[in-house]
Amino acid sequence: MVPMSHYLIVSALLFSIGVAGVILSRNLIIMFMSIELMLNAANLTLIAFSRFLNLMDGHVFVFLILAVAAAEATVGLAMIITIFRNRESIDSDHFSLMKW
Amino acid sequence: AILVLFLFVIMLLNLRGEKFGDKKPALNRISKMTLVTFFFLEFMIIIKQMTFPQSIDNSIAPAAADFGSVKPVAELLYIKYIYPFELTSILLLVAIIGAVVMAKKGKEDNGEED
């Protein structure tokens, strides 16, 4: 039986990789994929706790979170398309109008 | 499904390669690497300090025979969590409408919404 700490360490590592992707990347699509990775790392934590407390509620949470993540991905990608249509670039360094 | 969405968008945008050096990046590479390293270190420190009592791993009840299958999830989803379930369906509908409205090609004269 795999101890629970292993699941949590994997989830923490996935989350850190997601954060690294958001911070290090200038491409909007890569940043968006890293955000989805962070979301799925949290899902993994929920599943791990659900397994080790022997409750099915974690599975239902993950189900609903995945549905919300799909909706958010749709809207986010529509926004990226609109940004690209107006600015002809998806490099996040080009969108620094509000920076002093 | 989400991956397929991403692929569609990437193909739609028809990107050229990254144009290097046309603008100075706000955070240069060294500070970015430092930030990420500190984040990793913080996670590792927190995880090291977590002491999982051995009783968790030993005294959990063995999982029911149908633990991860469809039936218990469906029982919970439709009985106890029916309210979030319906709200999520409305949320998905709203997201679809919003995405279609945003990504639709308007008129070229900065489309007046009618």
Backbone of each chain as ProteinMPNN parsed JSONL, in Angstrom:
{"seq_chain_A": "MVPMSHYLIVSALLFSIGVAGVILSRNLIIMFMSIELMLNAANLTLIAFSRFLNLMDGHVFVFLILAVAAAEATVGLAMIITIFRNRESIDSDHFSLMKW", "coords_chain_A": {"N_chain_A": [[0.859, -1.196, 0.0], [0.662, 2.101, -0.929], [1.985, 4.754, 0.901], [0.326, 7.716, 2.138], [1.751, 10.079, 2.045], [3.299, 9.979, -0.203], [1.593, 10.401, -2.342], [0.881, 13.024, -1.812], [3.285, 14.358, -2.037], [3.852, 14.022, -4.725], [1.747, 15.489, -5.767], [2.368, 18.033, -4.792], [4.739, 18.492, -6.144], [3.879, 18.526, -8.796], [2.292, 20.797, -8.682], [4.238, 22.723, -8.167], [5.685, 22.603, -10.518], [3.778, 23.566, -12.252], [3.554, 26.2, -11.291], [6.128, 27.066, -11.873], [5.986, 27.001, -14.643], [4.119, 29.036, -15.149], [5.436, 31.288, -14.17], [7.897, 31.37, -15.528], [7.369, 31.487, -18.215], [6.701, 33.263, -21.253], [4.831, 32.969, -23.118], [1.408, 33.038, -23.749], [-0.219, 30.812, -24.022], [1.262, 28.708, -22.974], [1.398, 29.539, -20.334], [-1.259, 29.295, -19.671], [-1.664, 26.553, -19.894], [-0.068, 25.712, -17.792], [-1.479, 26.681, -15.654], [-3.693, 25.025, -15.765], [-2.394, 22.696, -15.112], [-1.728, 23.146, -12.449], [-4.269, 23.142, -11.363], [-4.975, 20.483, -11.754], [-3.137, 19.255, -10.115], [-4.128, 19.925, -7.606], [-6.48, 18.471, -7.779], [-5.438, 15.915, -7.656], [-4.535, 15.815, -5.038], [-6.994, 15.944, -3.703], [-8.11, 13.501, -4.466], [-6.319, 11.737, -3.298], [-6.715, 12.187, -0.554], [-9.359, 11.459, -0.422], [-9.203, 8.744, -0.895], [-7.769, 7.86, 1.301], [-9.311, 8.493, 3.456], [-11.432, 7.047, 2.983], [-13.788, 7.949, 1.869], [-16.23, 8.895, -0.523], [-16.587, 11.48, -1.234], [-14.547, 13.123, -2.094], [-14.085, 12.273, -4.686], [-16.372, 13.164, -5.963], [-16.056, 15.9, -5.673], [-13.816, 16.289, -7.295], [-14.849, 15.593, -9.754], [-16.736, 17.678, -10.19], [-14.974, 19.828, -10.11], [-13.402, 19.325, -12.343], [-15.292, 19.696, -14.349], [-15.796, 22.426, -14.052], [-13.243, 23.336, -14.64], [-13.048, 22.716, -17.319], [-14.947, 24.486, -18.385], [-13.726, 26.884, -17.681], [-11.378, 26.715, -19.128], [-12.381, 26.889, -21.685], [-13.452, 29.52, -21.786], [-11.131, 30.975, -21.197], [-9.47, 30.336, -23.363], [-10.954, 31.436, -25.423], [-10.64, 34.086, -24.739], [-7.886, 34.344, -25.188], [-7.784, 34.016, -27.919], [-9.156, 36.307, -28.692], [-7.446, 38.298, -27.732], [-5.257, 37.808, -29.343], [-6.322, 38.429, -31.772], [-6.608, 41.154, -31.571], [-4.091, 42.181, -30.914], [-2.099, 40.87, -32.224], [-0.124, 39.326, -31.078], [1.074, 36.973, -28.723], [2.797, 37.25, -26.683], [3.528, 37.743, -23.411], [4.977, 39.858, -22.523], [4.413, 41.946, -24.146], [2.145, 43.113, -23.307], [2.156, 45.21, -21.422], [0.954, 47.635, -20.753], [-0.15, 48.855, -18.513], [1.879, 49.144, -16.766], [4.057, 51.047, -14.79]], "CA_chain_A": [[0.0, 0.0, 0.0], [1.481, 3.311, -1.029], [1.601, 5.699, 1.953], [-0.338, 8.897, 1.602], [2.668, 11.189, 1.825], [3.82, 9.923, -1.563], [0.646, 11.089, -3.22], [0.909, 14.469, -1.568], [4.533, 14.905, -2.581], [3.679, 14.116, -6.184], [0.857, 16.609, -6.057], [3.087, 19.283, -4.551], [5.705, 18.683, -7.221], [3.14, 18.941, -9.988], [1.889, 22.186, -8.491], [5.426, 23.578, -8.327], [6.024, 22.671, -11.945], [2.818, 24.487, -12.826], [3.942, 27.569, -10.933], [7.323, 27.39, -12.66], [5.562, 27.293, -16.008], [3.464, 30.342, -15.234], [6.385, 32.385, -13.915], [9.014, 31.426, -16.452], [7.027, 31.514, -19.626], [6.093, 34.491, -21.733], [3.788, 32.615, -24.059], [0.157, 32.97, -22.98], [-0.795, 29.469, -24.041], [2.022, 27.903, -22.023], [0.961, 29.93, -18.996], [-2.582, 28.748, -19.422], [-1.528, 25.118, -19.644], [0.488, 25.527, -16.457], [-2.561, 26.884, -14.688], [-4.476, 23.79, -15.734], [-1.601, 21.7, -14.397], [-1.897, 23.407, -11.01], [-5.611, 22.691, -10.995], [-4.994, 19.036, -11.667], [-2.395, 18.846, -8.922], [-5.072, 19.995, -6.487], [-7.376, 17.333, -7.918], [-4.76, 14.712, -7.184], [-4.576, 15.859, -3.57], [-8.341, 15.587, -3.263], [-8.317, 12.063, -4.647], [-5.514, 11.028, -2.307], [-7.401, 12.246, 0.738], [-10.597, 10.685, -0.49], [-8.871, 7.34, -0.778], [-7.273, 7.477, 2.609], [-10.369, 8.628, 4.45], [-12.444, 6.074, 2.57], [-15.024, 8.645, 1.561], [-16.324, 9.164, -1.943], [-16.88, 12.89, -1.506], [-13.44, 13.703, -2.853], [-14.28, 11.968, -6.105], [-17.419, 14.054, -6.49], [-15.437, 17.225, -5.789], [-12.945, 16.321, -8.468], [-15.75, 15.578, -10.897], [-17.255, 19.02, -10.422], [-13.859, 20.731, -10.404], [-13.014, 19.116, -13.738], [-16.268, 20.353, -15.216], [-15.535, 23.87, -13.988], [-11.979, 23.597, -15.332], [-13.316, 22.717, -18.755], [-15.604, 25.753, -18.704], [-12.75, 27.967, -17.568], [-10.449, 26.607, -20.25], [-13.058, 27.405, -22.872], [-13.513, 30.984, -21.756], [-9.772, 31.494, -21.272], [-8.948, 30.237, -24.722], [-11.636, 32.446, -26.231], [-9.975, 35.366, -24.466], [-6.58, 34.376, -25.854], [-8.029, 34.258, -29.346], [-9.513, 37.718, -28.875], [-6.229, 39.089, -27.552], [-4.409, 37.656, -30.511], [-6.938, 39.126, -32.89], [-6.445, 42.602, -31.453], [-2.726, 42.653, -30.696], [-1.187, 40.143, -33.109], [1.004, 38.772, -30.341], [0.701, 36.401, -27.437], [3.924, 37.35, -25.77], [2.951, 38.508, -22.318], [5.736, 41.08, -22.29], [3.913, 43.038, -24.973], [0.902, 43.638, -22.759], [2.512, 45.85, -20.165], [0.534, 49.031, -20.851], [-0.483, 49.454, -17.225], [3.067, 49.185, -15.927], [4.573, 52.421, -14.747]], "C_chain_A": [[0.882, 1.228, 0.0], [1.068, 4.285, 0.068], [1.146, 7.021, 1.372], [0.642, 10.009, 1.286], [3.217, 11.172, 0.405], [2.892, 10.631, -2.527], [0.742, 12.593, -3.064], [2.189, 15.094, -2.113], [4.439, 15.03, -4.091], [2.813, 15.314, -6.535], [1.553, 17.945, -5.845], [4.086, 19.551, -5.663], [5.019, 19.132, -8.502], [2.743, 20.403, -9.88], [3.079, 23.115, -8.691], [5.824, 23.69, -9.786], [5.059, 23.614, -12.654], [3.174, 25.93, -12.544], [5.163, 27.988, -11.734], [6.938, 27.743, -14.087], [4.926, 28.66, -16.134], [4.476, 31.459, -15.089], [7.384, 32.502, -15.05], [8.608, 31.686, -17.882], [6.422, 32.841, -20.005], [4.94, 34.215, -22.689], [2.492, 32.392, -23.304], [-0.402, 31.559, -22.936], [-0.07, 28.563, -23.056], [1.599, 28.259, -20.596], [-0.392, 29.321, -18.684], [-2.524, 27.259, -19.153], [-0.959, 24.857, -18.266], [-0.562, 25.759, -15.389], [-3.43, 25.644, -14.607], [-3.73, 22.701, -14.984], [-1.728, 21.894, -12.891], [-3.249, 22.915, -10.534], [-5.636, 21.184, -10.846], [-4.154, 18.514, -10.526], [-3.291, 18.9, -7.693], [-6.067, 18.843, -6.558], [-6.753, 16.069, -7.381], [-4.739, 14.658, -5.662], [-5.94, 15.451, -3.043], [-8.582, 14.096, -3.377], [-7.536, 11.277, -3.602], [-6.212, 11.03, -0.945], [-8.693, 11.45, 0.714], [-10.313, 9.205, -0.322], [-8.523, 6.97, 0.643], [-8.234, 7.778, 3.734], [-11.552, 7.746, 4.105], [-13.803, 6.715, 2.368], [-15.062, 8.926, 0.079], [-16.514, 10.638, -2.257], [-15.776, 13.555, -2.319], [-13.593, 13.457, -4.331], [-15.307, 12.885, -6.716], [-16.871, 15.462, -6.639], [-14.63, 17.322, -7.067], [-13.762, 16.339, -9.744], [-16.217, 16.981, -11.226], [-16.137, 20.004, -10.75], [-13.418, 20.559, -11.845], [-13.998, 19.772, -14.687], [-16.039, 21.862, -15.229], [-14.242, 24.214, -14.725], [-12.172, 23.592, -16.838], [-13.98, 24.019, -19.174], [-14.609, 26.898, -18.686], [-11.747, 27.914, -18.703], [-11.076, 27.163, -21.509], [-13.037, 28.921, -22.91], [-12.117, 31.586, -21.872], [-9.198, 31.446, -22.662], [-9.648, 31.204, -25.655], [-11.007, 33.814, -26.009], [-8.642, 35.454, -25.174], [-6.752, 34.634, -27.333], [-8.35, 35.722, -29.586], [-8.296, 38.622, -28.725], [-5.373, 39.009, -28.804], [-4.979, 38.401, -31.699], [-6.677, 40.618, -32.809], [-4.999, 43.04, -31.402], [-1.706, 41.948, -31.572], [0.012, 39.573, -32.381], [0.471, 38.075, -29.109], [1.89, 36.332, -26.509], [3.491, 38.247, -24.617], [3.763, 39.749, -22.0], [5.247, 42.234, -23.142], [2.677, 43.692, -24.382], [1.167, 44.365, -21.455], [2.131, 47.316, -20.187], [0.328, 49.669, -19.492], [0.723, 49.564, -16.325], [3.619, 50.601, -15.935], [6.016, 52.458, -15.228]], "O_chain_A": [[1.759, 1.366, 0.853], [-0.114, 4.616, 0.158], [1.527, 7.398, 0.264], [0.411, 10.801, 0.372], [3.563, 12.221, -0.139], [3.333, 11.363, -3.413], [0.693, 13.341, -4.04], [2.176, 16.227, -2.593], [4.889, 16.018, -4.67], [3.103, 16.057, -7.472], [1.357, 18.882, -6.62], [4.266, 20.695, -6.08], [5.515, 20.011, -9.207], [2.84, 21.159, -10.847], [2.949, 24.171, -9.31], [6.251, 24.752, -10.238], [5.455, 24.367, -13.544], [3.109, 26.783, -13.43], [5.239, 29.117, -12.219], [7.494, 28.671, -14.675], [5.162, 29.371, -17.111], [4.399, 32.465, -15.794], [7.692, 33.609, -15.492], [9.448, 32.077, -18.693], [5.726, 33.475, -19.213], [4.17, 35.114, -23.026], [2.463, 31.643, -22.327], [-0.992, 31.151, -21.936], [-0.696, 27.747, -22.379], [1.458, 27.376, -19.75], [-0.64, 28.881, -17.562], [-3.241, 26.749, -18.291], [-1.33, 23.873, -17.626], [-0.544, 25.113, -14.341], [-3.858, 25.247, -13.523], [-4.341, 21.877, -14.303], [-1.824, 20.922, -12.142], [-3.371, 22.346, -9.45], [-6.249, 20.66, -9.916], [-4.427, 17.429, -10.011], [-3.222, 18.021, -6.834], [-6.459, 18.294, -5.528], [-7.415, 15.252, -6.741], [-4.903, 13.592, -5.067], [-6.044, 14.71, -2.065], [-9.185, 13.49, -2.492], [-8.023, 10.275, -3.079], [-6.287, 10.001, -0.273], [-9.074, 10.839, 1.712], [-11.085, 8.488, 0.315], [-8.917, 5.916, 1.142], [-8.0, 7.358, 4.867], [-12.545, 7.699, 4.83], [-14.838, 6.112, 2.653], [-14.017, 9.173, -0.524], [-16.594, 11.013, -3.427], [-16.038, 14.44, -3.133], [-13.272, 14.322, -5.148], [-15.15, 13.339, -7.849], [-17.177, 16.149, -7.613], [-14.735, 18.29, -7.821], [-13.41, 17.023, -10.705], [-16.119, 17.434, -12.366], [-16.319, 20.908, -11.567], [-13.091, 21.543, -12.51], [-13.604, 20.338, -15.707], [-16.083, 22.497, -16.282], [-14.152, 25.264, -15.362], [-11.539, 24.368, -17.553], [-13.622, 24.597, -20.2], [-14.634, 27.772, -19.553], [-11.31, 28.956, -19.193], [-10.412, 27.823, -22.308], [-12.663, 29.533, -23.911], [-11.928, 32.588, -22.562], [-8.527, 32.378, -23.104], [-9.03, 31.741, -26.574], [-10.853, 34.603, -26.942], [-8.288, 36.507, -25.705], [-5.975, 35.372, -27.939], [-7.882, 36.316, -30.558], [-8.123, 39.582, -29.476], [-4.831, 40.013, -29.266], [-4.243, 38.937, -32.527], [-6.539, 41.285, -33.835], [-4.688, 44.161, -31.805], [-0.559, 42.386, -31.655], [1.06, 39.356, -32.99], [-0.495, 38.543, -28.506], [1.973, 35.454, -25.65], [3.125, 39.4, -24.839], [3.285, 40.62, -21.274], [5.618, 43.383, -22.9], [2.206, 44.709, -24.892], [0.457, 44.144, -20.474], [2.885, 48.16, -19.701], [0.587, 50.859, -19.31], [0.593, 50.046, -15.2], [3.642, 51.265, -16.971], [6.627, 53.526, -15.265]]}, "seq_chain_B": "AILVLFLFVIMLLNLRGEKFGDKKPALNRISKMTLVTFFFLEFMIIIKQMTFPQSIDNSIAPAAADFGSVKPVAELLYIKYIYPFELTSILLLVAIIGAVVMAKKGKEDNGEED", "coords_chain_B": {"N_chain_B": [[-10.476, 16.303, -23.671], [-10.104, 18.963, -23.032], [-7.494, 19.194, -23.838], [-7.801, 18.878, -26.58], [-9.158, 21.198, -27.181], [-7.138, 23.072, -26.64], [-5.342, 22.392, -28.662], [-6.804, 23.079, -30.905], [-6.939, 25.85, -30.593], [-4.251, 26.573, -30.761], [-3.712, 25.838, -33.349], [-5.405, 27.551, -34.69], [-4.298, 30.045, -34.177], [-1.95, 30.242, -35.559], [0.887, 30.688, -35.205], [4.003, 32.402, -35.563], [7.527, 31.831, -34.991], [9.05, 32.411, -31.761], [9.857, 35.765, -31.264], [12.86, 36.777, -30.535], [14.364, 39.115, -28.342], [13.068, 41.458, -29.062], [11.924, 42.985, -27.242], [12.747, 44.138, -24.032], [12.634, 41.72, -21.524], [10.497, 41.749, -18.649], [11.146, 40.562, -16.17], [14.298, 39.421, -15.746], [16.178, 36.465, -16.708], [17.61, 35.433, -14.547], [16.406, 36.332, -12.198], [13.943, 35.142, -12.5], [14.61, 32.423, -12.339], [15.534, 32.367, -9.748], [13.229, 32.969, -8.279], [11.651, 30.712, -8.845], [13.215, 28.69, -7.787], [13.178, 29.342, -5.081], [10.512, 28.889, -4.584], [10.257, 26.124, -5.001], [11.961, 25.239, -2.927], [10.574, 26.113, -0.719], [8.271, 24.53, -0.798], [9.461, 22.016, -0.427], [10.478, 22.246, 2.12], [8.157, 22.579, 3.623], [6.959, 20.125, 3.154], [8.799, 18.385, 4.281], [8.419, 18.988, 6.933], [5.985, 17.991, 7.483], [4.519, 15.646, 9.45], [3.379, 12.617, 9.031], [1.262, 10.756, 10.912], [1.931, 7.418, 11.748], [-0.253, 5.931, 12.207], [-2.171, 6.653, 10.408], [-1.586, 5.369, 8.016], [-1.773, 2.744, 8.732], [-4.161, 2.187, 9.996], [-6.284, 2.654, 8.399], [-9.419, 1.808, 7.074], [-9.792, -1.021, 5.006], [-10.372, -0.458, 1.57], [-13.655, -0.228, 0.276], [-15.175, -2.693, -1.834], [-16.162, -1.671, -4.169], [-14.821, 0.772, -4.637], [-13.79, 2.967, -6.289], [-15.61, 3.065, -8.288], [-18.351, 3.618, -10.598], [-20.813, 3.574, -9.353], [-20.883, 4.364, -6.473], [-20.015, 7.016, -6.763], [-22.018, 8.084, -8.36], [-24.183, 7.796, -6.683], [-23.571, 9.596, -4.619], [-23.376, 11.935, -6.117], [-25.853, 12.474, -7.193], [-27.574, 12.531, -5.075], [-26.582, 13.743, -2.688], [-25.097, 15.873, -3.594], [-26.628, 17.308, -5.377], [-27.342, 19.913, -5.809], [-24.9, 21.478, -6.32], [-24.324, 20.115, -8.658], [-26.399, 20.763, -10.492], [-25.961, 23.48, -10.615], [-23.424, 23.511, -11.737], [-23.995, 22.585, -14.268], [-25.433, 24.717, -15.315], [-23.435, 26.604, -15.221], [-21.632, 25.587, -17.126], [-23.167, 25.927, -19.412], [-23.353, 28.729, -19.521], [-20.667, 29.321, -19.86], [-20.162, 28.246, -22.37], [-21.793, 29.843, -23.984], [-20.62, 32.336, -23.521], [-18.006, 31.933, -24.505], [-18.475, 31.435, -27.196], [-19.629, 33.832, -28.014], [-17.489, 35.559, -27.554], [-15.497, 34.672, -29.27], [-16.44, 34.871, -31.742], [-16.325, 36.051, -35.074], [-16.603, 39.378, -35.425], [-18.186, 42.159, -37.169], [-16.178, 44.041, -39.458], [-16.109, 46.682, -38.902], [-15.553, 47.33, -36.264], [-17.581, 46.042, -34.768], [-20.888, 46.847, -34.116], [-22.904, 45.908, -31.508], [-25.903, 44.283, -31.896]], "CA_chain_B": [[-11.288, 17.318, -24.345], [-9.431, 20.254, -22.844], [-6.314, 19.182, -24.693], [-8.211, 19.104, -27.962], [-9.431, 22.639, -27.261], [-5.857, 23.777, -26.744], [-4.768, 22.174, -29.98], [-7.567, 23.886, -31.857], [-6.562, 27.264, -30.487], [-2.892, 26.745, -31.272], [-3.749, 25.789, -34.804], [-6.091, 28.748, -35.16], [-3.534, 31.275, -34.056], [-0.979, 30.248, -36.66], [1.962, 31.514, -34.662], [5.376, 32.284, -36.026], [8.385, 31.501, -33.864], [9.23, 33.488, -30.795], [10.787, 36.782, -31.732], [13.688, 37.107, -29.382], [15.105, 40.371, -28.28], [12.464, 42.681, -29.569], [11.59, 43.851, -26.104], [13.434, 43.64, -22.863], [11.686, 41.083, -20.627], [10.353, 42.489, -17.395], [11.995, 39.884, -15.186], [15.281, 38.673, -16.531], [16.172, 35.03, -16.456], [18.18, 35.065, -13.25], [15.421, 36.538, -11.133], [12.9, 34.132, -12.646], [15.109, 31.167, -11.802], [15.6, 32.486, -8.288], [11.864, 32.853, -7.756], [11.171, 29.335, -8.912], [13.989, 27.887, -6.838], [12.664, 29.581, -3.722], [9.205, 28.254, -4.434], [10.509, 24.702, -4.795], [12.538, 25.005, -1.609], [9.537, 26.285, 0.293], [7.455, 23.324, -0.804], [10.171, 20.882, 0.147], [10.57, 22.462, 3.571], [6.854, 22.297, 4.22], [6.685, 18.688, 3.113], [9.654, 17.721, 5.258], [7.928, 19.172, 8.294], [4.722, 17.3, 7.703], [4.708, 14.317, 10.008], [2.164, 11.823, 8.92], [1.299, 9.715, 11.931], [1.909, 6.099, 11.131], [-1.57, 5.32, 12.377], [-3.019, 6.89, 9.23], [-1.387, 4.37, 6.976], [-2.041, 1.374, 9.186], [-5.472, 1.937, 10.561], [-7.399, 2.963, 7.513], [-10.199, 0.633, 6.709], [-9.559, -1.406, 3.608], [-11.357, 0.206, 0.734], [-14.776, -1.065, -0.139], [-14.86, -3.393, -3.074], [-16.475, -0.848, -5.338], [-14.464, 2.099, -4.129], [-13.686, 4.065, -7.239], [-16.425, 2.789, -9.475], [-19.33, 4.642, -10.965], [-22.022, 3.551, -8.529], [-20.86, 5.261, -5.308], [-19.92, 8.414, -7.199], [-23.331, 8.52, -8.832], [-25.069, 7.935, -5.52], [-23.309, 10.873, -3.967], [-23.534, 13.088, -6.997], [-27.247, 12.8, -7.459], [-28.372, 12.63, -3.852], [-26.108, 14.714, -1.708], [-24.513, 17.041, -4.238], [-27.448, 17.602, -6.551], [-27.361, 21.368, -6.007], [-23.743, 21.871, -7.115], [-24.395, 19.477, -9.97], [-27.222, 21.577, -11.386], [-25.297, 24.768, -10.82], [-22.317, 23.311, -12.674], [-24.508, 22.487, -15.635], [-25.732, 26.092, -15.754], [-22.145, 27.258, -15.441], [-21.108, 25.139, -18.41], [-23.951, 26.576, -20.465], [-22.949, 30.136, -19.593], [-19.306, 29.381, -20.403], [-20.232, 28.001, -23.81], [-22.341, 31.038, -24.637], [-19.611, 33.393, -23.448], [-16.881, 31.656, -25.383], [-18.883, 31.598, -28.592], [-19.803, 35.267, -28.287], [-16.207, 36.253, -27.609], [-14.604, 34.249, -30.335], [-17.1, 35.031, -33.038], [-15.759, 37.138, -35.847], [-17.586, 40.445, -35.578], [-18.022, 42.92, -38.402], [-14.856, 44.641, -39.457], [-16.127, 48.09, -38.471], [-15.581, 47.315, -34.811], [-18.966, 45.603, -34.696], [-21.907, 47.327, -33.196], [-23.719, 44.798, -31.06], [-27.334, 44.612, -32.049]], "C_chain_B": [[-10.635, 18.687, -24.226], [-8.202, 20.331, -23.731], [-6.675, 19.454, -26.146], [-8.534, 20.578, -28.183], [-8.144, 23.429, -27.448], [-5.27, 23.628, -28.136], [-5.493, 22.984, -31.038], [-7.109, 25.337, -31.836], [-5.171, 27.483, -31.059], [-2.905, 26.71, -32.786], [-4.413, 27.015, -35.387], [-5.159, 29.939, -35.207], [-2.41, 31.362, -35.066], [0.247, 31.081, -36.31], [3.243, 31.337, -35.442], [6.219, 31.906, -34.82], [8.464, 32.656, -32.895], [10.21, 34.496, -31.361], [11.636, 37.2, -30.543], [14.192, 38.527, -29.481], [14.372, 41.571, -28.815], [11.954, 43.553, -28.442], [12.292, 43.287, -24.896], [12.421, 42.99, -21.928], [11.689, 41.759, -19.261], [11.205, 41.876, -16.301], [13.048, 39.136, -15.962], [15.414, 37.268, -15.985], [16.631, 34.687, -15.056], [17.138, 35.227, -12.146], [14.289, 35.536, -11.247], [13.34, 32.816, -12.042], [15.162, 31.213, -10.284], [14.23, 32.319, -7.664], [11.413, 31.402, -7.723], [11.916, 28.45, -7.936], [13.474, 28.084, -5.425], [11.324, 28.908, -3.52], [9.352, 26.77, -4.194], [11.002, 24.419, -3.389], [11.476, 25.126, -0.52], [8.651, 25.057, 0.362], [8.158, 22.177, -0.129], [10.282, 21.021, 1.655], [9.253, 22.117, 4.24], [6.601, 20.798, 4.252], [7.551, 17.947, 4.127], [9.061, 17.838, 6.667], [6.624, 18.457, 8.56], [5.022, 15.933, 8.278], [3.385, 13.587, 9.893], [2.215, 10.762, 10.0], [1.159, 8.359, 11.285], [0.541, 5.47, 11.237], [-2.455, 5.556, 11.169], [-2.856, 5.751, 8.247], [-1.815, 2.995, 7.429], [-3.487, 1.151, 9.539], [-6.605, 2.327, 9.645], [-8.138, 1.678, 7.211], [-9.843, 0.24, 5.288], [-10.702, -0.885, 2.757], [-12.475, -0.761, 0.388], [-14.497, -1.619, -1.526], [-15.136, -2.533, -4.29], [-16.058, 0.585, -5.087], [-14.506, 3.158, -5.204], [-14.654, 3.964, -8.378], [-17.534, 3.817, -9.595], [-20.448, 4.72, -9.939], [-21.93, 4.436, -7.288], [-20.762, 6.729, -5.693], [-21.283, 8.924, -7.619], [-24.289, 8.701, -7.664], [-24.875, 9.289, -4.864], [-23.702, 12.041, -4.845], [-24.987, 13.465, -7.134], [-28.086, 12.95, -6.216], [-27.887, 13.764, -2.983], [-25.662, 15.999, -2.373], [-25.315, 17.431, -5.451], [-27.417, 19.094, -6.852], [-26.111, 21.858, -6.742], [-23.761, 21.285, -8.51], [-25.208, 20.316, -10.935], [-26.577, 22.918, -11.662], [-24.143, 24.633, -11.801], [-22.823, 23.204, -14.096], [-24.862, 23.866, -16.167], [-24.447, 26.834, -16.056], [-21.547, 26.862, -16.782], [-21.855, 25.804, -19.559], [-23.511, 28.024, -20.65], [-21.561, 30.26, -20.216], [-19.314, 29.165, -21.911], [-20.73, 29.237, -24.527], [-21.296, 32.144, -24.659], [-18.476, 33.169, -24.416], [-17.259, 31.859, -26.842], [-19.037, 33.07, -28.938], [-18.473, 35.961, -28.42], [-15.424, 35.904, -28.843], [-15.222, 34.396, -31.705], [-16.453, 36.169, -33.799], [-16.826, 38.209, -36.029], [-17.424, 41.099, -36.924], [-16.707, 43.658, -38.321], [-14.881, 46.092, -38.997], [-16.288, 48.166, -36.98], [-16.986, 47.077, -34.301], [-19.862, 46.239, -33.655], [-22.74, 46.139, -32.782], [-25.175, 45.163, -31.255], [-28.19, 43.599, -31.297]], "O_chain_B": [[-10.611, 19.467, -25.178], [-7.896, 21.377, -24.305], [-5.96, 20.162, -26.856], [-8.226, 21.141, -29.234], [-8.059, 24.325, -28.288], [-4.769, 24.587, -28.722], [-4.871, 23.514, -31.959], [-6.916, 25.97, -32.874], [-4.934, 28.465, -31.762], [-2.186, 27.471, -33.435], [-4.031, 27.475, -36.463], [-5.205, 30.745, -36.136], [-1.963, 32.461, -35.395], [0.6, 32.033, -37.006], [3.537, 30.245, -35.929], [5.68, 31.683, -33.736], [7.994, 33.756, -33.185], [11.266, 34.129, -31.877], [11.164, 37.903, -29.649], [14.415, 39.059, -30.569], [14.986, 42.62, -29.011], [11.596, 44.712, -28.65], [12.415, 42.07, -24.759], [11.435, 43.631, -21.563], [12.707, 42.262, -18.785], [11.908, 42.588, -15.584], [12.706, 38.279, -16.777], [14.847, 36.924, -14.948], [16.109, 33.759, -14.438], [17.005, 34.37, -11.272], [13.727, 35.114, -10.237], [12.58, 32.161, -11.329], [14.873, 30.222, -9.613], [14.071, 31.627, -6.659], [10.872, 30.921, -6.728], [11.326, 27.559, -7.323], [13.345, 27.128, -4.661], [11.021, 28.415, -2.433], [8.692, 26.199, -3.326], [10.537, 23.488, -2.732], [11.464, 24.373, 0.454], [8.313, 24.59, 1.45], [7.552, 21.44, 0.649], [10.191, 20.034, 2.385], [9.22, 21.456, 5.278], [6.097, 20.261, 5.239], [7.096, 16.994, 4.759], [9.179, 16.924, 7.483], [6.198, 18.324, 9.707], [5.717, 15.138, 7.646], [2.41, 13.908, 10.572], [3.132, 9.94, 10.004], [0.353, 8.178, 10.373], [0.198, 4.581, 10.458], [-3.376, 4.782, 10.908], [-3.832, 5.227, 7.71], [-2.185, 2.159, 6.604], [-3.996, 0.04, 9.397], [-7.765, 2.332, 10.056], [-7.544, 0.604, 7.108], [-9.615, 1.111, 4.449], [-11.857, -0.877, 3.182], [-12.254, -1.961, 0.231], [-13.69, -1.08, -2.283], [-14.453, -2.634, -5.308], [-16.841, 1.512, -5.295], [-15.199, 4.163, -5.044], [-14.537, 4.708, -9.352], [-17.635, 4.753, -8.802], [-20.977, 5.8, -9.676], [-22.853, 5.219, -7.061], [-21.349, 7.59, -5.037], [-21.669, 10.045, -7.287], [-25.1, 9.627, -7.646], [-25.823, 10.024, -4.588], [-24.288, 13.017, -4.377], [-25.323, 14.649, -7.187], [-29.208, 13.451, -6.29], [-28.658, 14.638, -2.586], [-25.815, 17.084, -1.812], [-24.745, 17.846, -6.46], [-27.46, 19.498, -8.014], [-26.246, 22.599, -7.716], [-23.26, 21.904, -9.45], [-24.78, 20.562, -12.062], [-26.628, 23.433, -12.779], [-23.905, 25.532, -12.607], [-22.17, 23.67, -15.03], [-24.621, 24.16, -17.337], [-24.368, 27.596, -17.019], [-21.014, 27.709, -17.498], [-21.252, 26.195, -20.558], [-23.321, 28.492, -21.773], [-21.301, 31.176, -20.996], [-18.569, 29.816, -22.643], [-20.174, 29.641, -25.548], [-21.103, 32.81, -25.676], [-18.027, 34.103, -25.08], [-16.474, 32.386, -27.63], [-18.632, 33.51, -30.014], [-18.303, 36.838, -29.268], [-14.748, 36.763, -29.411], [-14.595, 34.078, -32.715], [-16.069, 37.168, -33.191], [-17.832, 37.983, -36.702], [-16.617, 40.655, -37.74], [-16.179, 43.878, -37.231], [-13.834, 46.682, -38.73], [-17.068, 48.973, -36.475], [-17.503, 47.843, -33.487], [-19.601, 46.161, -32.454], [-23.242, 45.419, -33.645], [-25.624, 46.226, -30.827], [-29.417, 43.701, -31.303]]}, "name": "protein", "num_of_chains": 2, "seq": "MVPMSHYLIVSALLFSIGVAGVILSRNLIIMFMSIELMLNAANLTLIAFSRFLNLMDGHVFVFLILAVAAAEATVGLAMIITIFRNRESIDSDHFSLMKWAILVLFLFVIMLLNLRGEKFGDKKPALNRISKMTLVTFFFLEFMIIIKQMTFPQSIDNSIAPAAADFGSVKPVAELLYIKYIYPFELTSILLLVAIIGAVVMAKKGKEDNGEED"}
